Amino acid sequence: MSFVLGQDRENHDMKNYTAIVEQCPKTGFYVGSIPGFPGAHSQGETLEELRRNLEEVIGMLLEDGEPEIESEFIGVQEVVVA
């Protein structure tokens, strides 16, 4: 899941974040976090609710200033074990 934070898509100051999303098998809730962004995680009953919740959390975290991102998401890799 990738989304853009901000009010105007023409604004060059907008930030784009990629969330890692998993679904809890017990509750069915979607759980998302932004790799390397401390505290940037949330959950929702739907993917849309999760996106809104992540936007809200990130917005609140950015009120304290731009964080120092600890790592960068590169991708996923399948690992097969015999």
N, C-alpha and C positions, 0 to 999 in steps of 0.2 A: 504494500500500500504506500503510495507516495502522494503527498499533498502539499499545497502552497499556503503559507500563512500570510495574511494581509487583507486589506480592504479593496485594493484596486490592482487588477492583473497587469495594468500598464506601469505600475510603480516598480522601479528597479531595486528598491530596498527590500522587496519581499524575500522571504526565506523559504527554501524547499527542503523538506525533510522526508526521509524514507523510514517507514515503520516496519518492524518485524512483527508479524501477526500470527498468533496461534489460537486454536480453539480448545477450550477446556472440555474434555470428554464427559466430565461429571455434570457441569452446569450448562454447557453449550455456549457459554459466553466467549466472546472474542477478546483476547488479551494482546495489547500492543505495546511496543517500546521502541524508542529511537536509539539506535546503537551509538554509544559514546556520549550521550547527552544525559548526564546525571539527573535523576528524578523524572525524566520524561517517559512515563508509562501510564497506562490506563486500561479500562475494559469497557465493554458494551454488549448489550444483547444482540445488536446487529452491527454490521460493518460500518454503516452510516453513523450509528451512535458512537462507536469506537472512534471514528474519524473526528467527530465533533468534540468528544472528550479529550482526545489527544491535542487538538487545536487549542482547547481551553487551558490544558495543563502547560503546554509550551508557551502560550501567551503569558501566563502567570510567571513562569520561570524567566522569560525574557524581560519582564518588568525590572528584574534585578540586574539587568545588563546582559550583554552577549556572553554566553558560557564558553569556556574553553572545551571544545569537543575532544574527548579522550580517545576516540577511535573513529574509523570511517568504515561504513558498510561496503563490502566489496562484492559479495554474492553468496550463493549457496553451493555446496558441493556434496554430491552423494557419495557415501562411504559404504562399501559392501563388506560384510564380515562373514566368513564361512563358519 
